[in-house]
Amino acid sequence: MEISSAARELHAQAIVIDGHSDILLPVVDGVTTLTEAWPASERERWQLIANEQRVGHSANYSYTLDAMAQLTAPAGQYELPLLAAGGVTAQCVAIFIPDERLDDALTIGLEMAARLHRAVEEHADRCTLATSTADIRRAKAEGKVAYILTMEGAEPFQHNLELIDIFAHLGLKMTTLTHSRRNLLADGTQLGRKTGGLTNAGIETLTRLARNGIVLDLAHISDTSFWDIIERVDGPLLLSHTSLLQVDPDYRAAFDHVFPTYGMTKAQAIAARGGLIGVVFWGQPDSATLVDELDAIIAQTGPDHAGLGTDFYGFDKAPSDLPHIGQLPVLTEQMLRRGYDEETVLKILGGNYLRIFDAVW
C-alpha cells in the first residue's frame, strides 16, 4: 500500500505505543535478539526445521499455530530496527511462559527481564526502559524506542505475592492475571469449560498491583473474573489485545453482549473505568479489517478507548499488508482513508495508552 505524505507526517508526529508483544520468548530461546534484525537466512533455516517437525499444540486454546510460529514465535516481527521503521515510540514486551514450561516460570520470567535490561544497557543510544511516562516522552524527543516490561499470565509470581514487588523493581508496569489457563489467581478463558472468578490471592493481587503502579490488563481472562475485577477496581484498566469481531462462543462472551447484572458490555465497562481495548493484529486478514475492529470498539466506547495490541506471532497469521511492526504506518494510512480525523488517529496510535499510564504509573 502506498503511504501518503499526510499519513507519514501524522505517524511521525504521534507517540506510538503498542500494547503487546511476545518477542522476549524467542529472545531467551536464542532464536533472535531484541536489538538486531533477524536475517533472512535464519528465517529460511527455521522454516526448513519447521517443515520437518509436527509440533504439538494444546487443545485448551481456540486457535492454532503453524509449526514455524510454534518454533520461532514472533521472531522477525519486533526487533529494534523494525520498531524504528514502524515509528514505534514504546513497545510493551511481555513475560509469557508457555504451558509446557510452567514449572520454570519464575526462572524464565527473571531471565526475560534480565535480557531486556541487558539490551537497553548495551544499546542506550537506541532504546531505553520506560518506568514512567516521562521516559516515553523523552524517548520520543530523542528518537529512541522505549520498552515497557509487561507480563501475560502471572505464573512467575507463583505462590509468593511478594514477588510482585520484586518484578515491580525490575520495571514491570502492566500485567494480566491469566493467560487462557487457570492459575492460582483466577480463571482464564479455557476453551469450552465453565470458568470461575478471582481467588483470594487474586483479590490480594489487585491491591498489590495498585500499590506498585502496575496497570491491570484484562486480556485472556474469564468473564466471571472480568466482572470480579470491574467490581473491585476504580481506576483505569485495559485489555491490551483482543478482537471484537471474531467471536468464539466457547472462548468468551461476545463483546456486544450486555451482561444483565451490570447493564453493559465488557467494552463499555472498560470505557467506564477510563480504559482502552487494544485491537489484535494476529489472525486479521489485512489492515482494512483492523480498522473494522477499531470501528467496532469506537462504536461502543468512543475514540478515547481504542488502541493497538498487535500480538504478531508468526507470519502465517499476520495481516497480508502488515506482516510486522515495521509496516505500522500502513494502519495510519488506512485510518485516514476511512475518514478518521487526526486527533482520533493520534489517540489510537498511543495517546489513549499514555493517558492511562499517566494515571496509574
C-alpha positions as CSV (number, residue, x, y, z in Angstrom):
1,M,0.0,0.0,0.0
2,E,1.3,3.5,-0.9
3,I,1.6,5.7,2.2
4,S,0.6,9.3,1.7
5,S,2.7,12.2,2.9
6,A,-0.2,13.1,5.3
7,A,-0.1,9.7,6.9
8,R,3.7,9.7,7.1
9,E,3.7,13.1,8.8
10,L,0.9,12.2,11.2
11,H,2.6,8.9,12.1
12,A,5.9,10.7,12.7
13,Q,4.2,13.2,15.0
14,A,2.4,10.5,17.1
15,I,3.6,8.9,20.3
16,V,3.1,5.4,19.1
17,I,2.5,2.7,21.8
18,D,1.9,-1.0,21.1
19,G,0.3,-2.9,24.0
20,H,1.5,-6.5,23.4
21,S,4.5,-8.5,22.0
22,D,5.9,-11.9,22.9
23,I,9.3,-11.1,21.5
24,L,11.1,-12.0,24.8
25,L,10.2,-15.7,24.2
26,P,12.3,-16.2,21.1
27,V,15.0,-14.0,22.6
28,V,15.5,-16.3,25.6
29,D,15.3,-19.3,23.3
30,G,18.2,-17.9,21.2
31,V,16.1,-17.6,18.1
32,T,16.6,-13.9,17.7
33,T,17.7,-10.8,19.6
34,L,15.8,-7.7,20.8
35,T,18.1,-5.3,19.0
36,E,19.3,-6.7,15.7
37,A,17.4,-7.6,12.5
38,W,16.5,-11.2,12.1
39,P,18.4,-12.4,9.0
40,A,16.5,-13.8,6.1
41,S,18.9,-16.8,6.3
42,E,17.7,-17.5,9.8
43,R,14.1,-17.4,8.8
44,E,14.8,-19.8,6.0
45,R,16.7,-22.1,8.3
46,W,13.9,-22.3,10.8
47,Q,11.4,-22.8,8.1
48,L,13.3,-25.9,7.0
49,I,13.3,-27.2,10.6
50,A,9.6,-26.5,10.9
51,N,8.9,-28.4,7.7
52,E,10.4,-31.5,9.3
53,Q,8.5,-31.2,12.6
54,R,5.0,-31.6,13.8
55,V,4.9,-29.5,16.9
56,G,2.1,-30.3,19.3
57,H,-0.4,-27.6,20.3
58,S,-2.6,-27.5,23.4
59,A,-6.3,-28.2,22.9
60,N,-7.0,-25.6,25.6
61,Y,-7.0,-22.8,23.1
62,S,-9.4,-21.8,20.3
63,Y,-6.7,-21.1,17.8
64,T,-3.9,-23.0,16.1
65,L,-0.3,-22.1,15.3
66,D,1.7,-23.3,12.4
67,A,4.9,-25.2,13.1
68,M,7.1,-22.2,12.2
69,A,5.3,-19.9,14.7
70,Q,5.5,-22.6,17.4
71,L,9.2,-22.8,17.0
72,T,10.1,-19.1,16.4
73,A,7.1,-17.1,18.0
74,P,7.3,-13.5,16.7
75,A,10.9,-13.6,15.6
76,G,11.4,-11.2,12.6
77,Q,8.4,-9.1,13.7
78,Y,9.5,-6.9,16.6
79,E,13.3,-6.4,16.5
80,L,14.6,-2.9,17.2
81,P,15.2,-2.0,13.5
82,L,11.6,-2.9,12.8
83,L,10.3,-0.8,15.7
84,A,12.3,2.2,14.5
85,A,11.0,1.7,10.9
86,G,7.4,1.5,12.2
87,G,7.7,4.7,14.1
88,V,7.1,3.0,17.5
89,T,7.8,5.1,20.5
90,A,7.1,2.5,23.2
91,Q,6.7,-1.3,22.8
92,C,5.2,-3.4,25.5
93,V,7.2,-6.7,25.8
94,A,5.6,-9.5,27.8
95,I,6.9,-12.1,30.1
96,F,4.9,-15.1,28.8
97,I,5.5,-18.7,29.9
98,P,4.2,-21.5,27.5
99,D,2.2,-24.3,29.1
100,E,5.0,-26.9,28.9
101,R,7.4,-24.7,30.8
102,L,5.3,-23.5,33.7
103,D,7.4,-25.5,36.2
104,D,10.2,-23.0,35.5
105,A,8.0,-19.9,35.3
106,L,10.0,-17.8,37.8
107,T,13.4,-18.6,36.3
108,I,12.2,-17.9,32.8
109,G,10.5,-14.7,33.8
110,L,13.6,-13.4,35.5
111,E,15.7,-14.3,32.5
112,M,13.3,-12.4,30.2
113,A,13.6,-9.4,32.5
114,A,17.4,-9.7,32.5
115,R,17.6,-9.9,28.7
116,L,15.6,-6.7,28.4
117,H,17.8,-4.9,31.0
118,R,20.9,-6.0,29.2
119,A,19.7,-4.9,25.8
120,V,18.8,-1.4,27.0
121,E,22.1,-1.1,28.9
122,E,24.2,-2.2,25.8
123,H,22.2,-0.1,23.3
124,A,21.4,3.0,25.4
125,D,21.8,5.2,22.3
126,R,18.9,3.4,20.6
127,C,16.5,2.3,23.3
128,T,15.5,2.6,26.9
129,L,13.4,1.0,29.6
130,A,10.3,3.0,30.4
131,T,9.1,3.0,34.0
132,S,7.4,6.4,33.8
133,T,5.5,8.4,31.1
134,A,8.4,10.9,31.2
135,D,10.6,8.1,29.9
136,I,8.2,7.6,27.0
137,R,8.1,11.2,26.1
138,R,11.9,11.5,26.4
139,A,12.3,8.6,24.1
140,K,10.1,10.3,21.5
141,A,12.1,13.5,21.8
142,E,15.4,11.6,21.5
143,G,14.4,9.3,18.7
144,K,14.7,6.2,20.7
145,V,12.4,3.2,21.3
146,A,11.1,2.7,24.9
147,Y,10.5,-0.8,26.1
148,I,7.7,-1.4,28.6
149,L,8.0,-4.6,30.6
150,T,4.7,-6.4,31.0
151,M,3.5,-9.9,31.9
152,E,1.0,-12.2,30.3
153,G,-0.2,-14.7,32.8
154,A,1.0,-14.2,36.4
155,E,2.6,-17.6,36.9
156,P,6.0,-16.2,37.7
157,F,4.6,-14.8,40.9
158,Q,3.9,-18.5,41.9
159,H,2.8,-18.9,45.5
160,N,4.5,-15.7,46.7
161,L,2.8,-12.4,46.0
162,E,5.9,-10.6,47.4
163,L,7.4,-11.4,44.0
164,I,5.1,-8.7,42.6
165,D,7.2,-6.1,44.4
166,I,10.4,-7.7,43.1
167,F,9.1,-7.6,39.5
168,A,8.0,-4.0,40.0
169,H,11.6,-3.1,41.0
170,L,12.7,-4.8,37.7
171,G,10.4,-2.5,35.8
172,L,7.1,-4.4,35.5
173,K,4.4,-1.8,34.5
174,M,1.5,-3.9,33.2
175,T,0.2,-7.4,33.7
176,T,-2.7,-9.8,33.1
177,L,-3.6,-12.2,35.8
178,T,-4.0,-15.1,33.5
179,H,-3.3,-16.4,30.0
180,S,-6.0,-18.7,28.8
181,R,-5.4,-21.3,31.5
182,R,-6.4,-21.3,35.2
183,N,-3.8,-20.4,37.8
184,L,-3.6,-19.6,41.5
185,L,-5.1,-16.1,41.0
186,A,-8.0,-16.5,38.6
187,D,-9.6,-18.4,35.7
188,G,-8.5,-17.7,32.2
189,T,-10.6,-18.3,29.1
190,Q,-10.2,-22.1,28.9
191,L,-11.8,-23.4,25.8
192,G,-15.3,-24.9,26.3
193,R,-15.1,-25.0,30.1
194,K,-17.2,-23.5,32.8
195,T,-14.9,-20.9,34.4
196,G,-14.9,-19.2,37.8
197,G,-13.6,-15.9,39.1
198,L,-10.8,-14.5,41.3
199,T,-9.3,-16.4,44.1
200,N,-8.5,-14.8,47.4
201,A,-4.9,-14.5,46.2
202,G,-6.2,-12.9,43.0
203,I,-8.1,-10.3,45.0
204,E,-5.0,-9.5,47.1
205,T,-3.0,-9.2,43.9
206,L,-5.3,-6.3,42.7
207,T,-4.2,-4.3,45.8
208,R,-0.5,-5.1,45.3
209,L,-0.6,-4.1,41.7
210,A,-2.3,-0.8,42.5
211,R,0.3,-0.1,45.2
212,N,3.1,-0.7,42.8
213,G,1.5,1.4,40.0
214,I,1.1,-1.6,37.7
215,V,-1.6,-1.4,35.1
216,L,-4.1,-4.3,35.1
217,D,-4.6,-5.9,31.7
218,L,-7.8,-7.9,31.2
219,A,-6.6,-10.0,28.2
220,H,-7.2,-13.8,28.3
221,I,-9.4,-13.7,31.5
222,S,-12.7,-15.4,32.1
223,D,-15.9,-13.4,32.0
224,T,-16.5,-14.1,35.7
225,S,-13.1,-13.0,36.6
226,F,-13.5,-9.9,34.4
227,W,-16.5,-8.7,36.4
228,D,-14.9,-9.6,39.7
229,I,-12.2,-7.1,38.7
230,I,-14.6,-4.5,37.5
231,E,-16.4,-4.6,40.8
232,R,-13.1,-4.1,42.7
233,V,-11.0,-1.7,40.6
234,D,-12.0,2.0,40.4
235,G,-9.1,3.4,38.3
236,P,-8.1,2.8,34.7
237,L,-7.5,-0.7,33.4
238,L,-7.3,-2.0,29.9
239,L,-7.5,-5.0,27.6
240,S,-4.3,-5.0,25.6
241,H,-5.1,-7.3,22.7
242,T,-8.3,-8.8,21.5
243,S,-10.8,-8.9,18.6
244,L,-14.4,-7.7,19.0
245,L,-15.5,-9.1,15.6
246,Q,-14.0,-12.6,15.7
247,V,-16.4,-14.3,18.1
248,D,-15.8,-17.7,19.6
249,P,-18.7,-18.7,21.9
250,D,-16.6,-21.4,23.6
251,Y,-13.8,-18.8,24.5
252,R,-15.7,-15.8,25.9
253,A,-18.9,-13.9,25.7
254,A,-19.2,-11.7,22.6
255,F,-18.2,-8.1,23.2
256,D,-21.6,-6.8,22.1
257,H,-23.3,-9.0,24.8
258,V,-24.9,-6.9,27.5
259,F,-24.5,-8.6,30.9
260,P,-27.8,-8.2,32.7
261,T,-26.3,-7.9,36.1
262,Y,-24.3,-4.8,35.0
263,G,-26.4,-3.5,32.2
264,M,-23.4,-3.1,29.9
265,T,-21.0,-4.9,27.7
266,K,-17.4,-5.6,28.7
267,A,-16.2,-2.9,26.3
268,Q,-18.4,-0.4,27.9
269,A,-17.3,-1.5,31.4
270,I,-13.6,-0.9,30.4
271,A,-14.5,2.5,29.0
272,A,-16.4,3.4,32.2
273,R,-13.1,2.8,34.1
274,G,-11.3,5.1,31.7
275,G,-9.5,2.2,30.0
276,L,-9.0,1.0,26.4
277,I,-9.2,-2.0,24.2
278,G,-6.2,-2.8,22.0
279,V,-7.0,-4.3,18.6
280,V,-5.1,-7.5,18.0
281,F,-3.3,-7.9,14.6
282,W,-2.8,-11.7,14.9
283,G,-5.3,-13.5,12.8
284,Q,-6.6,-10.5,10.9
285,P,-6.6,-10.8,7.1
286,D,-5.4,-7.2,6.3
287,S,-5.2,-3.7,7.6
288,A,-8.7,-2.9,6.4
289,T,-10.1,-5.5,8.9
290,L,-8.0,-3.9,11.6
291,V,-9.9,-0.6,11.0
292,D,-13.1,-2.6,11.1
293,E,-12.1,-3.7,14.6
294,L,-11.4,-0.1,15.6
295,D,-14.8,0.9,14.2
296,A,-16.4,-1.7,16.4
297,I,-14.5,-0.5,19.5
298,I,-15.3,3.1,18.9
299,A,-19.0,2.4,18.2
300,Q,-19.3,1.1,21.7
301,T,-16.9,3.3,23.6
302,G,-15.9,6.3,21.6
303,P,-12.4,7.2,20.3
304,D,-10.8,7.6,23.8
305,H,-10.9,3.9,24.5
306,A,-9.2,2.2,21.4
307,G,-5.5,1.4,21.0
308,L,-3.1,-1.1,19.5
309,G,-2.3,-4.6,20.8
310,T,-0.5,-6.1,17.8
311,D,0.5,-9.6,19.2
312,F,2.2,-10.7,16.0
313,Y,3.1,-14.4,16.4
314,G,4.4,-15.7,13.2
315,F,3.9,-14.6,9.6
316,D,1.2,-17.2,8.8
317,K,-1.4,-15.3,10.8
318,A,-0.2,-11.7,10.2
319,P,-2.2,-9.2,8.1
320,S,-1.3,-9.6,4.5
321,D,-0.2,-6.0,4.1
322,L,1.1,-5.5,7.6
323,P,3.3,-8.6,8.4
324,H,5.4,-7.0,11.1
325,I,5.6,-3.8,13.3
326,G,7.9,-2.1,10.7
327,Q,4.9,-1.7,8.4
328,L,2.7,0.1,11.1
329,P,2.3,3.3,9.0
330,V,0.0,1.2,6.8
331,L,-2.6,1.3,9.6
332,T,-2.3,5.1,9.9
333,E,-3.0,5.3,6.1
334,Q,-6.0,3.1,6.4
335,M,-7.4,5.1,9.3
336,L,-7.1,8.3,7.3
337,R,-8.7,6.7,4.2
338,R,-11.6,5.5,6.4
339,G,-12.2,9.1,7.5
340,Y,-10.7,9.2,10.9
341,D,-9.7,12.7,12.0
342,E,-6.1,13.4,13.1
343,E,-7.0,13.7,16.8
344,T,-8.6,10.2,16.8
345,V,-5.7,8.7,15.0
346,L,-3.2,10.1,17.5
347,K,-5.3,8.7,20.4
348,I,-5.4,5.3,18.8
349,L,-1.7,5.2,18.0
350,G,-0.7,5.9,21.6
351,G,-2.4,8.8,23.2
352,N,-5.0,6.7,24.9
353,Y,-2.3,4.4,26.4
354,L,-0.3,7.4,27.5
355,R,-3.4,8.8,29.4
356,I,-3.8,5.5,31.3
357,F,-0.1,5.2,32.1
358,D,-0.1,8.8,33.3
359,A,-3.0,8.0,35.7
360,V,-1.7,4.6,37.0
361,W,2.1,4.9,37.0
